[in-house]
Amino acid sequence: MDEKILFVDDEQNILDAIRRQLRKRFNVNTALGPQEGIKAINERGPYAVVVSDLRMPQMDGIEFLRLAREMAPDTVRIMLSGHADLTNAINAVNEGNIFRFLTKPCPADQLSKALQDAIDQYRLVRAEKELLDNTLKGSIKVLTDLLAIVNPEAFGRASRVKALVKDLARHLGISNTWQLETAALLSHVGFVTIPEETLEKIYRNEALTEEENQLFEMHPFIASDLIKNIPRMETVAEIIAFQEKLFDGSGIPVDHPGGEEIPFEARILKVALDYDALHSAGKDPKEIYSELISRNGKYDPKVLRALEMTLGLEVKYEIKEIRVGQLVSGMILAEDVCSTEGRLLVSKGQEISPALCERLKNVAHISAIREPIRVLVRV
């Protein structure tokens, strides 16, 4: 009787009867009404099974089980109702994803069998999840251990990149960083296919021959193809496949658009990879940041701002007045951009991205924009 079962009903006498009927066989908890049920799941969970009455004041059983599913996805849910209504049964299945729909009065043997079946289902789900988790962790460990043995330099870089993407994600407000951190840690797995002499040139930030560059461009796809065969690693594989794609659309994969079409985690990873490459070449953080900024439009401006905060740099700006044709990525609008008729086109405070720059230049071709435009430019 290790697994706990929670019964939720708005009638205390029914809960007392259920407890007396089942206490010798099952570990039963009860909650008087849906609010007490939510509190029990939060404070006394996890539960293997949650059984709810359908008709309750304030919140019906369908809504309660929907919330229970969000709070504890692995918990198996059962609806117990005095109304054998087909519509309610369908709604309970669709919204609460219930395991059984039972009607009152429910014979003791039928209820006990449904509860045992639900516990068996819970054990099956938990066992499968544990197996997947262990398989996943083991697969990642094998790959990182292999990289550490075959190419310690690449493993060291991947470890530094992982630490940096975690900091960047924090400044970007991303709380769940597991997939991003894993992608960073496995970002150099494809290096095992690159000849050592070519790797040395990469580590020294030296120019590559055309053949060597082709080998380097293949490494994210090799890693991605390897990783996507591991269960639950599809998103990580996609991040790695796009880790060399630049915000302006250049880079690989060549047949894919840039900008917001690139997975956000891949945009973060790209900044971290290029930062680490320059840092390994002996440049200090301020030099690296300035160089990344100077590569107009190559990186997501949001990620560059996160890098600025991560490095603790105090970037100074000066105000300049320029014409639309002089706008470049990275400038920040110091005032609203309006047409000559006074129609607002872009609000002040926005950073000029490649797409916004192109849009304003296109607008200027067909209608007049009030010039000069005041912008903030990094000193």
Secondary structure, 3 states (H helix, E strand, C coil): CCCEEEEEECCHHHHHHHHHHHCCCCEEEEEECHHHHHHHHHHHCCCCEEEEECCCCCCCHHHHHHHHHHHCCCCEEEEEECCCCHHHHHHHHHHHCCCEEEECCCCHHHHHHHHHHHHHHHHHHHHHHHHHHHHHHHHHHHHHHHHHHHCHHHHHHHHHHHHHHHHHHHHCCCCCCHHHHHHHHCCCHHHHHCCHHHHHHHHCCCCCCHHHHHHHHHHHHHHHHHHCCCCCCHHHHHHHHCCCECCCCCECCCCCCCHHHCCHHHHHHHHHHHHHHHHHCCCCHHHHHHHHHHCCCCCCHHHHHHHHHHHCCCCCEEEEEECHHHCCCCCEECCCEEECCCCEEECCCCECCHHHHHHHHHHHHHCCECCCEEEEEEC
